[in-house]
Amino acid sequence: MDAPSSSALTSLTSLVDINQSQAKAVLAEKSLTKRYGDSQNAARQAAEDLEAVFLTSLLESMFAGIETDGPFGGGHGESVYRSMLNEQYAKAISHSGGIGIADNVYREILKLQEAQSPSLENE
């Protein structure tokens, strides 16, 4: 029996790599589906999370220049809790409609899923 040619071996190796990548993508989607429900809920949650991260950064910039006063203001503890408060504000804003970033990101995620789904269904 002849030894396989290097081009055939390379093709086989690349095919295995592609199949492994697709299997990883399917496992990741199943993990998200298990965590958030169906893929549309996962996409919506991911979009809202991204918007919340942006809003957290925005809120931290807004509150950076505000000085606290009084006997109980300032210190390391306040900076830690202010950061957590900004994060919760951002999540609440994003969950209640946000500023429109989540909607646009959600539509783009759905477009990417639609474009990717035929290639996964052919397997």
Helices and strands as residue ranges (DSSP letters): H 6-36, H 39-63, H 76-95, H 101-121
